[in-house]
């Protein structure tokens, strides 16, 4: 599930090469997000209530960690934090649906 470049960025000869690599990267990221979601759903079996699903303290600390990782890699940490906040809110909403169906 890891991305293996066919060419280094500085070795790409044209925009088609660049776009092909970016598409491969994005596809790998989306596959990883789908795998992450499987873990999110699996986590619901360990949670007792919707408060556990929402896990506000974990959510906040996770966002700060992603921000720090992003900053360390030369990315804008605030942008990545926002991206993860949206992503994880989506996962939480989906997990809540999964969790509520489990209760029935």
MOPAC internal coordinates of N, CA, C and O (Angstrom, degrees):
PM7 1SCF
backbone

  N    0.0000 0     0.00 0     0.00 0    0    0    0
  C    1.4428 1     0.00 0     0.00 0    1    0    0
  C    1.5238 1   111.68 1     0.00 0    2    1    0
  O    1.2310 1   120.64 1  -171.33 1    3    2    1
  N    1.2881 1   116.37 1     8.67 1    3    2    1
  C    1.4525 1   118.21 1   179.18 1    5    3    2
  C    1.5199 1   109.91 1   -93.49 1    6    5    3
  O    1.2310 1   121.24 1   -24.94 1    7    6    5
  N    1.2795 1   115.23 1   155.06 1    7    6    5
  C    1.4578 1   122.01 1   178.32 1    9    7    6
  C    1.5186 1   109.32 1   -83.62 1   10    9    7
  O    1.2310 1   120.96 1   -51.32 1   11   10    9
  N    1.3007 1   115.78 1   128.68 1   11   10    9
  C    1.4623 1   121.02 1   175.82 1   13   11   10
  C    1.5233 1   107.63 1  -119.04 1   14   13   11
  O    1.2310 1   120.31 1   -73.02 1   15   14   13
  N    1.3186 1   117.01 1   106.98 1   15   14   13
  C    1.4647 1   119.19 1  -176.66 1   17   15   14
  C    1.5242 1   111.38 1   -63.95 1   18   17   15
  O    1.2310 1   120.99 1   -36.20 1   19   18   17
  N    1.3126 1   115.72 1   143.80 1   19   18   17
  C    1.4608 1   119.72 1   172.98 1   21   19   18
  C    1.5236 1   109.75 1   -87.51 1   22   21   19
  O    1.2310 1   120.77 1   157.85 1   23   22   21
  N    1.3349 1   116.13 1   -22.15 1   23   22   21
  C    1.4649 1   121.50 1   177.75 1   25   23   22
  C    1.5191 1   109.43 1  -147.98 1   26   25   23
  O    1.2310 1   120.72 1   -34.78 1   27   26   25
  N    1.2998 1   116.23 1   145.22 1   27   26   25
  C    1.4623 1   120.56 1   172.77 1   29   27   26
  C    1.5228 1   108.67 1   -70.96 1   30   29   27
  O    1.2310 1   119.69 1   -29.22 1   31   30   29
  N    1.3337 1   118.20 1   150.78 1   31   30   29
  C    1.4697 1   120.28 1  -179.07 1   33   31   30
  C    1.5335 1   112.97 1   -51.46 1   34   33   31
  O    1.2310 1   120.17 1   138.08 1   35   34   33
  N    1.3194 1   117.29 1   -41.92 1   35   34   33
  C    1.4630 1   119.95 1  -177.42 1   37   35   34
  C    1.5348 1   113.24 1   -77.25 1   38   37   35
  O    1.2310 1   119.96 1   175.39 1   39   38   37
  N    1.3280 1   117.68 1    -4.61 1   39   38   37
  C    1.4674 1   121.81 1   178.38 1   41   39   38
  C    1.5293 1   112.42 1  -101.46 1   42   41   39
  O    1.2310 1   120.28 1   172.53 1   43   42   41
  N    1.3325 1   117.08 1    -7.47 1   43   42   41
  C    1.4648 1   120.33 1   179.19 1   45   43   42
  C    1.5266 1   109.09 1   -65.43 1   46   45   43
  O    1.2310 1   121.33 1   -43.49 1   47   46   45
  N    1.3195 1   115.07 1   136.51 1   47   46   45
  C    1.4648 1   120.49 1  -174.58 1   49   47   46
  C    1.5222 1   113.73 1   -95.26 1   50   49   47
  O    1.2310 1   120.35 1   163.41 1   51   50   49
  N    1.3439 1   116.93 1   -16.59 1   51   50   49
  C    1.4588 1   119.12 1  -178.99 1   53   51   50
  C    1.5260 1   109.52 1  -161.72 1   54   53   51
  O    1.2310 1   121.15 1    -3.26 1   55   54   53
  N    1.3191 1   115.40 1   176.74 1   55   54   53
  C    1.4737 1   120.47 1  -178.04 1   57   55   54
  C    1.5240 1   112.08 1   -64.89 1   58   57   55
  O    1.2310 1   119.87 1   148.09 1   59   58   57
  N    1.3086 1   117.85 1   -31.91 1   59   58   57
  C    1.4706 1   119.31 1   177.62 1   61   59   58
  C    1.5177 1   111.34 1   -61.40 1   62   61   59
  O    1.2310 1   120.15 1   139.89 1   63   62   61
  N    1.3257 1   117.33 1   -40.11 1   63   62   61
  C    1.4613 1   120.89 1   176.90 1   65   63   62
  C    1.5246 1   110.71 1   -64.22 1   66   65   63
  O    1.2310 1   121.05 1   134.13 1   67   66   65
  N    1.3267 1   115.60 1   -45.87 1   67   66   65
  C    1.4688 1   120.57 1   178.71 1   69   67   66
  C    1.5253 1   110.37 1   -58.88 1   70   69   67
  O    1.2310 1   120.57 1   130.22 1   71   70   69
  N    1.3312 1   116.52 1   -49.78 1   71   70   69
  C    1.4699 1   120.80 1  -177.59 1   73   71   70
  C    1.5207 1   111.87 1   -63.86 1   74   73   71
  O    1.2310 1   120.18 1   142.53 1   75   74   73
  N    1.3207 1   117.26 1   -37.47 1   75   74   73
  C    1.4650 1   120.25 1   178.51 1   77   75   74
  C    1.5270 1   110.25 1   -63.17 1   78   77   75
  O    1.2310 1   120.26 1   137.85 1   79   78   77
  N    1.3165 1   117.10 1   -42.15 1   79   78   77
  C    1.4711 1   120.32 1   178.39 1   81   79   78
  C    1.5188 1   110.95 1   -65.93 1   82   81   79
  O    1.2310 1   120.45 1   136.10 1   83   82   81
  N    1.3289 1   116.74 1   -43.90 1   83   82   81
  C    1.4612 1   120.05 1   179.20 1   85   83   82
  C    1.5256 1   110.36 1   -61.62 1   86   85   83
  O    1.2310 1   120.15 1   138.44 1   87   86   85
  N    1.3266 1   117.32 1   -41.56 1   87   86   85
  C    1.4717 1   120.41 1   177.42 1   89   87   86
  C    1.5224 1   111.18 1   -61.08 1   90   89   87
  O    1.2310 1   120.44 1   138.65 1   91   90   89
  N    1.3345 1   116.76 1   -41.35 1   91   90   89
  C    1.4708 1   119.88 1   178.09 1   93   91   90
  C    1.5246 1   111.15 1   -64.62 1   94   93   91
  O    1.2310 1   120.77 1   138.46 1   95   94   93
  N    1.2986 1   116.13 1   -41.54 1   95   94   93
  C    1.4724 1   120.30 1   178.20 1   97   95   94
  C    1.5288 1   109.80 1   -61.60 1   98   97   95
  O    1.2310 1   120.54 1   131.10 1   99   98   97
  N    1.3360 1   116.57 1   -48.90 1   99   98   97
  C    1.4624 1   120.09 1  -178.99 1  101   99   98
  C    1.5248 1   111.52 1   -61.80 1  102  101   99
  O    1.2310 1   120.20 1   140.35 1  103  102  101
  N    1.3275 1   117.23 1   -39.65 1  103  102  101
  C    1.4629 1   119.81 1   178.37 1  105  103  102
  C    1.5304 1   110.39 1   -63.52 1  106  105  103
  O    1.2310 1   120.35 1   139.12 1  107  106  105
  N    1.3223 1   116.93 1   -40.88 1  107  106  105
  C    1.4709 1   120.69 1   177.31 1  109  107  106
  C    1.5234 1   111.12 1   -63.69 1  110  109  107
  O    1.2310 1   120.40 1   138.20 1  111  110  109
  N    1.3233 1   116.85 1   -41.80 1  111  110  109
  C    1.4667 1   120.81 1   178.90 1  113  111  110
  C    1.5248 1   110.03 1   -61.59 1  114  113  111
  O    1.2310 1   120.29 1   135.22 1  115  114  113
  N    1.3314 1   117.04 1   -44.78 1  115  114  113
  C    1.4660 1   120.72 1  -178.40 1  117  115  114
  C    1.5218 1   110.69 1   -65.55 1  118  117  115
  O    1.2310 1   120.06 1   141.18 1  119  118  117
  N    1.3217 1   117.50 1   -38.82 1  119  118  117
  C    1.4752 1   120.01 1   176.07 1  121  119  118
  C    1.5312 1   110.16 1   -62.03 1  122  121  119
  O    1.2310 1   120.58 1   137.76 1  123  122  121
  N    1.3118 1   116.49 1   -42.24 1  123  122  121
  C    1.4633 1   120.00 1   178.12 1  125  123  122
  C    1.5272 1   111.60 1   -64.64 1  126  125  123
  O    1.2310 1   120.15 1   141.69 1  127  126  125
  N    1.3233 1   117.32 1   -38.31 1  127  126  125
  C    1.4614 1   120.27 1   177.01 1  129  127  126
  C    1.5249 1   110.98 1   -64.00 1  130  129  127
  O    1.2310 1   120.43 1   141.03 1  131  130  129
  N    1.3292 1   116.79 1   -38.97 1  131  130  129
  C    1.4687 1   120.06 1   177.13 1  133  131  130
  C    1.5342 1   110.40 1   -64.05 1  134  133  131
  O    1.2310 1   120.38 1   140.58 1  135  134  133
  N    1.3138 1   116.89 1   -39.42 1  135  134  133
  C    1.4689 1   120.59 1   176.71 1  137  135  134
  C    1.5200 1   110.23 1   -66.10 1  138  137  135
  O    1.2310 1   120.45 1   138.44 1  139  138  137
  N    1.3305 1   116.74 1   -41.56 1  139  138  137
  C    1.4683 1   120.70 1   177.09 1  141  139  138
  C    1.5189 1   110.18 1   -58.12 1  142  141  139
  O    1.2310 1   120.72 1   138.82 1  143  142  141
  N    1.3318 1   116.22 1   -41.18 1  143  142  141
  C    1.4606 1   120.60 1  -179.76 1  145  143  142
  C    1.5251 1   111.66 1   -63.73 1  146  145  143
  O    1.2310 1   119.76 1   144.80 1  147  146  145
  N    1.3154 1   118.07 1   -35.20 1  147  146  145
  C    1.4675 1   120.55 1   176.30 1  149  147  146
  C    1.5321 1   110.62 1   -61.22 1  150  149  147
  O    1.2310 1   120.45 1   141.90 1  151  150  149
  N    1.3229 1   116.75 1   -38.10 1  151  150  149
  C    1.4709 1   120.26 1   176.64 1  153  151  150
  C    1.5254 1   111.07 1   -68.73 1  154  153  151
  O    1.2310 1   120.69 1   142.17 1  155  154  153
  N    1.3239 1   116.28 1   -37.83 1  155  154  153
  C    1.4666 1   120.59 1   177.35 1  157  155  154
  C    1.5281 1   109.61 1   -59.33 1  158  157  155
  O    1.2310 1   120.49 1   132.49 1  159  158  157
  N    1.3279 1   116.67 1   -47.51 1  159  158  157
  C    1.4682 1   120.20 1   179.95 1  161  159  158
  C    1.5264 1   110.73 1   -64.02 1  162  161  159
  O    1.2310 1   120.42 1   139.20 1  163  162  161
  N    1.3168 1   116.80 1   -40.80 1  163  162  161
  C    1.4671 1   120.26 1   179.59 1  165  163  162
  C    1.5254 1   111.31 1   -64.41 1  166  165  163
  O    1.2310 1   120.35 1   149.00 1  167  166  165
  N    1.3219 1   116.93 1   -31.00 1  167  166  165
  C    1.4670 1   120.69 1  -179.43 1  169  167  166
  C    1.5136 1   112.22 1   -64.55 1  170  169  167
  O    1.2310 1   120.16 1   154.28 1  171  170  169
  N    1.3239 1   117.30 1   -25.72 1  171  170  169
  C    1.4694 1   119.32 1  -176.10 1  173  171  170
  C    1.5279 1   112.06 1   -61.97 1  174  173  171
  O    1.2310 1   119.89 1   155.04 1  175  174  173
  N    1.3214 1   117.81 1   -24.96 1  175  174  173
  C    1.4719 1   119.06 1   179.60 1  177  175  174
  C    1.5307 1   112.19 1   -69.80 1  178  177  175
  O    1.2310 1   120.38 1   164.90 1  179  178  177
  N    1.3126 1   116.89 1   -15.10 1  179  178  177
  C    1.4628 1   120.93 1   179.62 1  181  179  178
  C    1.5347 1   112.29 1   -99.87 1  182  181  179
  O    1.2310 1   120.86 1   179.66 1  183  182  181
  N    1.3228 1   115.96 1    -0.34 1  183  182  181
  C    1.4608 1   120.20 1  -176.25 1  185  183  182
  C    1.5235 1   110.61 1  -105.53 1  186  185  183
  O    1.2310 1   121.30 1   -39.05 1  187  186  185
  N    1.3344 1   115.11 1   140.95 1  187  186  185
  C    1.4615 1   120.63 1  -173.43 1  189  187  186
  C    1.5269 1   113.62 1   -94.78 1  190  189  187
  O    1.2310 1   120.67 1   156.79 1  191  190  189
  N    1.3461 1   116.32 1   -23.21 1  191  190  189
  C    1.4643 1   119.29 1  -175.94 1  193  191  190
  C    1.5296 1   110.17 1  -156.55 1  194  193  191
  O    1.2310 1   121.28 1    -3.69 1  195  194  193
  N    1.3270 1   115.15 1   176.31 1  195  194  193
  C    1.4690 1   119.32 1  -177.41 1  197  195  194
  C    1.5264 1   112.77 1   -66.96 1  198  197  195
  O    1.2310 1   120.26 1   152.89 1  199  198  197
  N    1.3182 1   117.10 1   -27.11 1  199  198  197
  C    1.4637 1   120.08 1   175.99 1  201  199  198
  C    1.5264 1   109.63 1   -63.83 1  202  201  199
  O    1.2310 1   120.61 1   139.41 1  203  202  201
  N    1.3296 1   116.44 1   -40.59 1  203  202  201
  C    1.4624 1   120.47 1   176.41 1  205  203  202
  C    1.5257 1   110.73 1   -63.39 1  206  205  203
  O    1.2310 1   120.48 1   142.05 1  207  206  205
  N    1.3246 1   116.69 1   -37.95 1  207  206  205
  C    1.4620 1   120.65 1   179.96 1  209  207  206
  C    1.5337 1   109.73 1   -64.78 1  210  209  207
  O    1.2310 1   120.67 1   136.25 1  211  210  209
  N    1.3164 1   116.32 1   -43.75 1  211  210  209
  C    1.4661 1   119.89 1  -177.16 1  213  211  210
  C    1.5244 1   112.46 1   -73.28 1  214  213  211
  O    1.2310 1   119.81 1   147.06 1  215  214  213
  N    1.3100 1   117.97 1   -32.94 1  215  214  213
  C    1.4679 1   124.80 1   173.81 1  217  215  214
  C    1.5329 1   113.04 1    37.04 1  218  217  215
  O    1.2310 1   120.81 1  -116.84 1  219  218  217
  N    1.3133 1   116.05 1    63.16 1  219  218  217
  C    1.4671 1   122.84 1  -174.14 1  221  219  218
  C    1.5326 1   112.65 1   -54.02 1  222  221  219
  O    1.2310 1   120.08 1   135.66 1  223  222  221
  N    1.3098 1   117.45 1   -44.34 1  223  222  221
  C    1.4677 1   120.08 1  -178.98 1  225  223  222
  C    1.5286 1   110.91 1   -63.86 1  226  225  223
  O    1.2310 1   120.42 1   135.81 1  227  226  225
  N    1.3178 1   116.81 1   -44.19 1  227  226  225
  C    1.4687 1   121.39 1   177.56 1  229  227  226
  C    1.5360 1   110.24 1   -62.87 1  230  229  227
  O    1.2310 1   120.46 1   136.17 1  231  230  229
  N    1.3287 1   116.72 1   -43.83 1  231  230  229
  C    1.4592 1   122.19 1   179.39 1  233  231  230
  C    1.5269 1   109.88 1   -55.99 1  234  233  231
  O    1.2310 1   120.42 1   129.68 1  235  234  233
  N    1.3212 1   116.80 1   -50.32 1  235  234  233
  C    1.4620 1   121.32 1  -178.09 1  237  235  234
  C    1.5264 1   112.24 1   -64.17 1  238  237  235
  O    1.2310 1   120.13 1   135.60 1  239  238  237
  N    1.3211 1   117.36 1   -44.40 1  239  238  237
  C    1.4685 1   119.67 1  -179.14 1  241  239  238
  C    1.5256 1   111.23 1   -68.85 1  242  241  239
  O    1.2310 1   120.09 1   143.77 1  243  242  241
  N    1.3349 1   117.43 1   -36.23 1  243  242  241
  C    1.4564 1   121.50 1   177.93 1  245  243  242
  C    1.5231 1   110.05 1   -62.71 1  246  245  243
  O    1.2310 1   120.36 1   136.98 1  247  246  245
  N    1.3440 1   116.92 1   -43.02 1  247  246  245
  C    1.4648 1   119.97 1   179.54 1  249  247  246
  C    1.5290 1   111.60 1   -62.75 1  250  249  247
  O    1.2310 1   120.40 1   138.71 1  251  250  249
  N    1.3051 1   116.84 1   -41.29 1  251  250  249
  C    1.4631 1   120.24 1   178.86 1  253  251  250
  C    1.5236 1   111.25 1   -64.89 1  254  253  251
  O    1.2310 1   120.41 1   142.33 1  255  254  253
  N    1.3374 1   116.83 1   -37.67 1  255  254  253
  C    1.4672 1   120.35 1   178.50 1  257  255  254
  C    1.5254 1   110.58 1   -65.47 1  258  257  255
  O    1.2310 1   120.23 1   137.38 1  259  258  257
  N    1.3349 1   117.17 1   -42.62 1  259  258  257
  C    1.4686 1   120.70 1   178.71 1  261  259  258
  C    1.5156 1   110.83 1   -64.75 1  262  261  259
  O    1.2310 1   120.51 1   142.96 1  263  262  261
  N    1.3183 1   116.63 1   -37.04 1  263  262  261
  C    1.4660 1   121.49 1   176.55 1  265  263  262
  C    1.5280 1   110.10 1   -61.97 1  266  265  263
  O    1.2310 1   120.71 1   134.27 1  267  266  265
  N    1.3246 1   116.24 1   -45.73 1  267  266  265
  C    1.4621 1   120.88 1  -179.75 1  269  267  266
  C    1.5297 1   110.12 1   -63.44 1  270  269  267
  O    1.2310 1   120.14 1   132.93 1  271  270  269
  N    1.3405 1   117.33 1   -47.07 1  271  270  269
  C    1.4716 1   120.45 1   178.72 1  273  271  270
  C    1.5197 1   110.67 1   -57.40 1  274  273  271
  O    1.2310 1   120.78 1   137.27 1  275  274  273
  N    1.3188 1   116.11 1   -42.73 1  275  274  273
  C    1.4667 1   120.72 1  -179.38 1  277  275  274
  C    1.5204 1   111.36 1   -63.34 1  278  277  275
  O    1.2310 1   120.97 1   132.97 1  279  278  277
  N    1.3158 1   115.74 1   -47.03 1  279  278  277
  C    1.4640 1   119.84 1   178.57 1  281  279  278
  C    1.5273 1   111.14 1   -58.91 1  282  281  279
  O    1.2310 1   120.51 1   138.76 1  283  282  281
  N    1.3293 1   116.63 1   -41.24 1  283  282  281
  C    1.4644 1   120.86 1   179.99 1  285  283  282
  C    1.5307 1   112.01 1   -63.45 1  286  285  283
  O    1.2310 1   120.63 1   152.43 1  287  286  285
  N    1.3339 1   116.40 1   -27.57 1  287  286  285
  C    1.4633 1   120.94 1  -178.92 1  289  287  286
  C    1.5273 1   112.74 1   -96.59 1  290  289  287
  O    1.2310 1   120.70 1  -169.74 1  291  290  289
  N    1.3287 1   116.26 1    10.26 1  291  290  289
  C    1.4483 1   120.49 1   175.26 1  293  291  290
  C    1.5179 1   114.86 1    83.07 1  294  293  291
  O    1.2310 1   120.29 1  -165.56 1  295  294  293
  N    1.3227 1   117.04 1    14.44 1  295  294  293
  C    1.4608 1   121.53 1   176.40 1  297  295  294
  C    1.5193 1   109.72 1   -97.52 1  298  297  295
  O    1.2310 1   120.56 1   -14.64 1  299  298  297
  N    1.3056 1   116.53 1   165.36 1  299  298  297
  C    1.4552 1   121.32 1   175.88 1  301  299  298
  C    1.5286 1   107.95 1   -78.57 1  302  301  299
  O    1.2310 1   120.68 1   -73.44 1  303  302  301
  N    1.3110 1   116.30 1   106.56 1  303  302  301
  C    1.4574 1   122.05 1  -176.47 1  305  303  302
  C    1.5083 1   114.31 1   -58.92 1  306  305  303
  O    1.2310 1   120.34 1   143.85 1  307  306  305
  N    1.3206 1   116.96 1   -36.15 1  307  306  305
  C    1.4713 1   120.12 1   179.80 1  309  307  306
  C    1.5354 1   110.74 1   -65.70 1  310  309  307
  O    1.2310 1   120.52 1   139.84 1  311  310  309
  N    1.3057 1   116.62 1   -40.16 1  311  310  309
  C    1.4667 1   120.62 1   179.11 1  313  311  310
  C    1.5261 1   110.07 1   -64.62 1  314  313  311
  O    1.2310 1   120.46 1   133.53 1  315  314  313
  N    1.3109 1   116.73 1   -46.47 1  315  314  313
  C    1.4700 1   120.65 1  -179.84 1  317  315  314
  C    1.5273 1   110.12 1   -66.01 1  318  317  315
  O    1.2310 1   120.43 1   141.83 1  319  318  317
  N    1.3243 1   116.78 1   -38.17 1  319  318  317
  C    1.4626 1   120.54 1   176.44 1  321  319  318
  C    1.5255 1   110.19 1   -59.99 1  322  321  319
  O    1.2310 1   119.97 1   134.84 1  323  322  321
  N    1.3175 1   117.66 1   -45.16 1  323  322  321
  C    1.4687 1   121.24 1   177.78 1  325  323  322
  C    1.5289 1   111.15 1   -62.53 1  326  325  323
  O    1.2310 1   121.01 1   136.97 1  327  326  325
  N    1.3151 1   115.67 1   -43.03 1  327  326  325
  C    1.4692 1   120.12 1   179.01 1  329  327  326
  C    1.5289 1   109.86 1   -58.79 1  330  329  327
  O    1.2310 1   120.52 1   131.85 1  331  330  329
  N    1.3329 1   116.62 1   -48.15 1  331  330  329
  C    1.4636 1   120.58 1   179.24 1  333  331  330
  C    1.5256 1   111.95 1   -66.14 1  334  333  331
  O    1.2310 1   120.04 1   143.42 1  335  334  333
  N    1.3017 1   117.52 1   -36.58 1  335  334  333
  C    1.4671 1   119.93 1   178.50 1  337  335  334
  C    1.5210 1   109.62 1   -59.47 1  338  337  335
  O    1.2310 1   120.39 1   134.15 1  339  338  337
  N    1.3278 1   116.86 1   -45.85 1  339  338  337
  C    1.4741 1   120.15 1   177.99 1  341  339  338
  C    1.5173 1   111.54 1   -64.57 1  342  341  339
  O    1.2310 1   120.59 1   134.93 1  343  342  341
  N    1.3063 1   116.48 1   -45.07 1  343  342  341
  C    1.4594 1   121.19 1  -179.85 1  345  343  342
  C    1.5289 1   111.19 1   -60.94 1  346  345  343
  O    1.2310 1   120.45 1   131.38 1  347  346  345
  N    1.3030 1   116.74 1   -48.62 1  347  346  345
  C    1.4581 1   120.38 1  -175.76 1  349  347  346
  C    1.5269 1   111.11 1   -71.31 1  350  349  347
  O    1.2310 1   119.76 1   146.35 1  351  350  349
  N    1.3174 1   118.07 1   -33.65 1  351  350  349
  C    1.4752 1   119.11 1   173.71 1  353  351  350
  C    1.5325 1   110.10 1   -60.66 1  354  353  351
  O    1.2310 1   120.74 1   138.22 1  355  354  353
  N    1.3286 1   116.19 1   -41.78 1  355  354  353
  C    1.4676 1   120.10 1   175.86 1  357  355  354
  C    1.5314 1   109.94 1   -59.96 1  358  357  355
  O    1.2310 1   120.18 1   132.12 1  359  358  357
  N    1.3291 1   117.27 1   -47.88 1  359  358  357
  C    1.4656 1   120.59 1   179.81 1  361  359  358
  C    1.5279 1   111.17 1   -61.83 1  362  361  359
  O    1.2310 1   120.21 1   140.22 1  363  362  361
  N    1.3248 1   117.20 1   -39.78 1  363  362  361
  C    1.4675 1   120.33 1   178.48 1  365  363  362
  C    1.5230 1   110.05 1   -63.58 1  366  365  363
  O    1.2310 1   120.28 1   135.31 1  367  366  365
  N    1.3205 1   117.07 1   -44.69 1  367  366  365
  C    1.4671 1   120.03 1   177.65 1  369  367  366
  C    1.5263 1   111.02 1   -58.63 1  370  369  367
  O    1.2310 1   120.65 1   136.72 1  371  370  369
  N    1.3184 1   116.35 1   -43.28 1  371  370  369
  C    1.4657 1   120.41 1   179.11 1  373  371  370
  C    1.5279 1   110.73 1   -67.60 1  374  373  371
  O    1.2310 1   120.56 1   139.52 1  375  374  373
  N    1.3113 1   116.53 1   -40.48 1  375  374  373
  C    1.4661 1   120.46 1   178.43 1  377  375  374
  C    1.5286 1   110.40 1   -64.21 1  378  377  375
  O    1.2310 1   120.44 1   141.71 1  379  378  377
  N    1.3238 1   116.76 1   -38.29 1  379  378  377
  C    1.4717 1   119.92 1   176.94 1  381  379  378
  C    1.5218 1   110.57 1   -60.62 1  382  381  379
  O    1.2310 1   119.98 1   137.60 1  383  382  381
  N    1.3296 1   117.64 1   -42.40 1  383  382  381
  C    1.4723 1   120.92 1   176.30 1  385  383  382
  C    1.5259 1   110.08 1   -60.71 1  386  385  383
  O    1.2310 1   121.01 1   133.86 1  387  386  385
  N    1.3128 1   115.68 1   -46.14 1  387  386  385
  C    1.4599 1   121.59 1  -179.68 1  389  387  386
  C    1.5361 1   109.66 1   -62.41 1  390  389  387
  O    1.2310 1   120.83 1   135.47 1  391  390  389
  N    1.3241 1   116.02 1   -44.53 1  391  390  389
  C    1.4634 1   122.30 1  -178.58 1  393  391  390
  C    1.5168 1   110.50 1   -63.70 1  394  393  391
  O    1.2310 1   120.28 1   135.70 1  395  394  393
  N    1.3292 1   117.07 1   -44.30 1  395  394  393
  C    1.4657 1   120.35 1  -178.97 1  397  395  394
  C    1.5256 1   111.58 1   -67.01 1  398  397  395
  O    1.2310 1   120.15 1   144.78 1  399  398  397
  N    1.3211 1   117.32 1   -35.22 1  399  398  397
  C    1.4740 1   120.45 1   176.16 1  401  399  398
  C    1.5179 1   110.85 1   -67.43 1  402  401  399
  O    1.2310 1   120.63 1   147.45 1  403  402  401
  N    1.3100 1   116.40 1   -32.55 1  403  402  401
  C    1.4665 1   121.62 1   178.85 1  405  403  402
  C    1.5250 1   110.39 1   -65.17 1  406  405  403
  O    1.2310 1   120.82 1   146.87 1  407  406  405
  N    1.3350 1   116.04 1   -33.13 1  407  406  405
  C    1.4736 1   121.14 1  -177.29 1  409  407  406
  C    1.5260 1   112.11 1   -71.00 1  410  409  407
  O    1.2310 1   120.33 1   158.26 1  411  410  409
  N    1.3208 1   116.97 1   -21.74 1  411  410  409
  C    1.4787 1   120.48 1  -175.43 1  413  411  410
  C    1.5093 1   111.79 1   -74.94 1  414  413  411
  O    1.2310 1   120.10 1   180.00 1  415  414  413

